[in-house]
Amino acid sequence: MAAEKQTGYWLDLGLTQYAPAFGIQEQILQARLDGKIAPTVILQENFPIFTIGRSGSRNNILSSPENLELCGIEVLEVNRGGDVTYHGPGQLIVSPLLYLGDIDLNANQYLHRLEDVLIELLAGYDIQASKKEGLPGVWREEAKIAAVGIAVKHGYTFHGFSLNLNPDLAAFSLINPCGVSQMPVTSIRQISGQSPPMEQIKTELREILQKTFAFEARTTIWSDLARSLKL
């Protein structure tokens, strides 16, 4: 944990395409590496897409390219850990761009700390979630409710986690989620019968992340951040 609280940014991109949003994340990551910007948390929802991590394989996508096109689902290889996962509306993606030295954690400890953040958040909705040895993410009994896939460059973190509020769970049947065959996937709505507003989840998550990683996040928008960085 950092000796003193840092001030950072809270950047909500809203519902957007994955690739342009990741382009923004890459620019912020480079600014972090160059010492030009404080810790930044990026939030987004994406239009339907399967992303394949560094250890992933297209063999874990169980649908033909033609059918995916009909379903309106893109496929993109990305440089995070993990295998294949689905992103779509009703799922919140959060990417904390932190420095491991500031929070006194190694990469593995940081990954598990993100799982703890999600478990704490879900407990507030009377959802008892847990971890599984050797399988990153957060689980409600045998069903996965949140995926965690991080990347670290020179000690700086990017990517992060996705939490299922109310996504189209049928899309997960078209893949082996995280490379696990027939792994059940769930959501807050499926468990509770209703889904809290996305903005409410974001607010509660912000409080937990700030407490966990000892920083204050100031709301910003990409145009202002890009202008300040001269991007």
C-alpha positions in Angstrom: 0.0 0.0 0.0 1.3 3.5 -0.9 2.6 5.6 2.0 0.4 8.5 1.0 -2.8 8.8 -1.1 -2.3 9.6 -4.8 -4.7 11.6 -6.9 -5.6 10.0 -10.2 -8.3 10.0 -12.9 -11.6 8.2 -13.4 -12.3 8.0 -17.2 -15.7 6.5 -18.2 -15.9 5.9 -22.0 -19.5 4.6 -21.9 -20.8 2.2 -24.5 -18.1 2.0 -27.2 -16.3 -0.2 -29.7 -13.5 -2.2 -28.1 -10.7 -1.4 -30.5 -10.9 2.5 -30.2 -11.2 2.2 -26.4 -8.1 0.0 -26.2 -6.3 2.6 -28.4 -7.1 5.1 -25.7 -5.8 2.7 -23.0 -2.5 2.3 -25.0 -2.0 6.0 -25.1 -2.7 6.4 -21.4 -0.4 3.5 -20.7 2.4 5.1 -22.7 1.8 8.4 -20.8 2.1 6.4 -17.5 5.4 4.9 -18.7 6.6 8.4 -19.6 5.7 9.7 -16.2 3.2 12.2 -17.7 0.0 11.1 -16.0 -1.2 9.9 -12.6 -3.0 6.5 -12.0 -6.1 6.2 -14.2 -9.1 3.9 -14.1 -10.8 3.4 -17.5 -14.4 2.1 -17.6 -16.4 1.0 -20.6 -19.2 -1.2 -22.0 -18.5 -2.7 -25.4 -20.5 -3.7 -28.4 -20.5 -7.5 -28.8 -16.9 -8.9 -29.2 -14.8 -11.9 -28.3 -11.3 -11.0 -27.2 -8.5 -13.6 -27.2 -5.7 -13.2 -24.6 -2.0 -14.1 -25.1 -2.5 -17.7 -23.9 -5.7 -18.1 -25.9 -6.7 -19.9 -29.0 -9.3 -19.3 -31.7 -10.1 -23.0 -31.2 -12.0 -21.9 -28.1 -14.5 -20.0 -30.3 -17.1 -22.6 -31.1 -18.9 -20.7 -33.9 -18.1 -20.1 -37.5 -16.9 -16.6 -38.7 -20.1 -16.5 -40.8 -22.3 -17.1 -37.8 -20.4 -14.6 -35.7 -21.0 -12.0 -38.5 -24.7 -12.8 -38.4 -24.7 -12.4 -34.6 -22.8 -9.1 -34.9 -19.9 -10.3 -32.8 -16.3 -9.2 -33.6 -13.2 -11.2 -32.8 -9.9 -9.5 -31.6 -6.6 -10.7 -30.3 -5.4 -8.6 -27.3 -2.3 -8.5 -25.2 -3.8 -9.4 -21.8 -3.4 -12.6 -19.8 -6.0 -15.3 -20.2 -7.9 -17.0 -23.1 -11.1 -16.0 -24.8 -13.9 -14.0 -23.2 -17.0 -12.1 -24.3 -17.7 -8.5 -23.9 -21.1 -6.8 -24.6 -23.7 -4.4 -23.4 -24.7 -5.0 -19.8 -21.1 -6.0 -18.8 -18.8 -3.5 -17.1 -15.1 -3.5 -18.1 -12.7 -1.8 -15.8 -9.0 -1.2 -16.5 -6.9 0.3 -13.7 -3.7 1.7 -14.9 -1.6 1.6 -11.7 2.1 1.2 -10.8 2.8 -2.0 -8.8 5.5 -0.2 -6.9 3.0 2.3 -5.6 0.7 -0.3 -4.2 3.4 -2.7 -3.0 2.1 -5.7 -4.9 3.5 -8.1 -7.5 1.4 -9.0 -10.5 -0.1 -12.1 -9.1 -1.0 -10.4 -5.8 -2.5 -7.5 -7.8 -4.7 -9.9 -9.8 -6.0 -11.5 -6.6 -6.6 -8.0 -5.1 -8.9 -7.2 -8.1 -10.8 -10.4 -7.4 -11.1 -9.3 -3.7 -12.5 -5.9 -5.0 -15.2 -7.7 -7.0 -16.1 -10.1 -4.1 -16.6 -7.1 -1.8 -18.7 -5.3 -4.4 -21.0 -8.3 -5.0 -21.3 -8.9 -1.2 -23.2 -5.6 -1.1 -25.8 -7.2 -3.3 -26.0 -10.3 -1.1 -24.1 -12.3 -3.7 -21.5 -14.6 -2.0 -18.8 -14.9 -4.6 -15.4 -16.6 -4.4 -12.1 -17.4 -6.1 -11.1 -20.7 -7.7 -7.5 -22.0 -7.5 -5.8 -21.7 -10.9 -8.7 -20.0 -12.6 -8.6 -16.2 -12.5 -11.9 -14.5 -12.0 -14.8 -14.5 -9.5 -17.4 -17.2 -9.2 -20.8 -17.7 -7.8 -20.7 -21.4 -6.9 -19.7 -23.1 -10.2 -20.6 -20.2 -12.5 -18.3 -17.3 -13.4 -19.7 -13.8 -12.8 -16.5 -11.8 -13.5 -13.4 -12.3 -15.6 -10.0 -11.0 -14.6 -7.2 -10.6 -17.2 -4.3 -8.2 -16.5 -1.2 -7.2 -18.2 1.9 -5.4 -16.8 4.6 -3.5 -18.6 7.6 -2.3 -16.6 5.5 -2.5 -13.5 2.6 -0.6 -14.9 -0.8 -2.4 -15.1 -3.4 -2.3 -17.8 -6.4 -4.3 -18.8 -8.3 -5.5 -15.7 -11.7 -7.2 -15.2 -15.2 -7.5 -16.6 -18.3 -7.9 -14.4 -21.6 -9.3 -15.7 -24.5 -7.2 -14.7 -27.0 -8.1 -17.4 -25.2 -9.1 -20.6 -26.5 -11.6 -23.2 -25.4 -14.8 -21.5 -26.2 -16.8 -24.6 -23.1 -15.3 -26.3 -20.9 -17.2 -23.8 -22.3 -20.5 -25.3 -20.4 -19.7 -28.5 -17.0 -20.0 -26.7 -15.1 -21.9 -24.1 -14.9 -19.0 -21.6 -11.3 -18.5 -20.5 -10.5 -21.7 -22.4 -12.6 -23.9 -20.0 -15.0 -26.2 -21.9 -18.7 -25.9 -20.9 -18.0 -23.5 -18.1 -21.2 -21.9 -16.8 -21.4 -18.1 -16.8 -23.8 -16.0 -14.7 -24.7 -12.4 -14.0 -26.1 -10.3 -11.2 -29.5 -10.3 -12.9 -29.5 -14.1 -13.3 -28.7 -14.6 -9.6 -30.8 -11.8 -8.1 -33.6 -11.5 -10.6 -32.8 -7.9 -11.3 -29.7 -5.8 -12.2 -28.7 -2.7 -10.4 -28.2 0.4 -12.5 -24.8 0.5 -14.2 -24.1 4.0 -12.7 -24.8 2.7 -9.2 -22.3 -0.2 -9.7 -19.7 2.3 -11.0 -20.1 4.6 -8.0 -19.7 1.7 -5.5 -16.8 0.2 -7.4 -15.1 3.6 -7.4 -15.2 3.7 -3.6 -13.8 0.2 -3.2 -11.0 0.7 -5.7 -10.0 4.0 -4.0 -10.0 2.4 -0.6 -8.1 -0.7 -1.8 -5.4 1.1 -3.8 -5.2 4.3 -1.7 -5.9 6.9 -4.4 -8.5 9.6 -5.1 -9.9 9.4 -8.6 -11.1 12.7 -10.2 -13.7 12.4 -13.0 -12.4 13.4 -16.4 -13.3 12.9 -20.1 -11.0 11.7 -22.8 -10.9 15.0 -24.8 -9.7 16.9 -21.7 -7.2 14.2 -20.8 -5.9 14.0 -24.4 -5.5 17.8 -24.5 -3.6 17.9 -21.3 -1.3 15.2 -22.6 -1.0 16.9 -26.0 -2.2 13.8 -27.8 
